[in-house]
């Protein structure tokens, strides 16, 4: 399905939906929020898993993909408000929220500031923020030199922080697939700098207890060098009742290093939260447009 536009006071947010593909699926809505510098096209590995039984909503963060360019300072609360605008445009009252890396930070603010819009939360390879831990030097260096070298030449600087050792050594094809999509995004350096500014100010540690009663899954790779596993453990400990899933031989880009395990953990979480029939706030079965069935190859190659 093609991209649509959700209008805000600061421009448009591009979004689209896929699924459910299974005819008897409940179609519970799931919103995917991507991380630093990437558009929704980087969800290409997880999307086929979720769209079988769910109505999946994907959107391009401000300054990425087909959304409006960044025109000033970004904040996590502002990026979370963009997500709410997309929910409104899609006619969804409440949804399961899945956020990866910076997207997981946005998801935390969405749940904290707009709790009534969130059915459950999946926080992948992310952090509660604050000043603990060493700065992500490789990531910062890559963002700094990208305007001079371009994405393809600067990517090797950050790759060791993103992928597990086994992926870098033996699955170059998967890394190349990721890079091709990042190249297609052509995200502006201004977006990267603005997003890094929002990340630097992100700190939810004092508020996460407010999520008591909300079903939360924290997923983290044990070889994550960008956001160490200790930050994932801390995040899960700060959220009452959160479930922590640590995946071995997996770095920061969970679905590249450990696609099956990551998808299985998220699907199990969603299944536990599912209810029979249409979910609250989603379109009724009579209003829902049937999903288009695609082959795995079509899913992989489809451009957003």
Helices and strands as residue ranges (DSSP letters): E 4-8, E 11-18, E 29-33, G 40-43, H 44-51, E 55-59, H 76-89, E 95-100, H 102-113, G 115-117, E 118-124, H 137-149, H 151-162, H 165-170, H 172-185, H 189-201, G 208-211, E 215-221, H 229-238, E 243-247, H 254-257, H 259-273, H 296-301
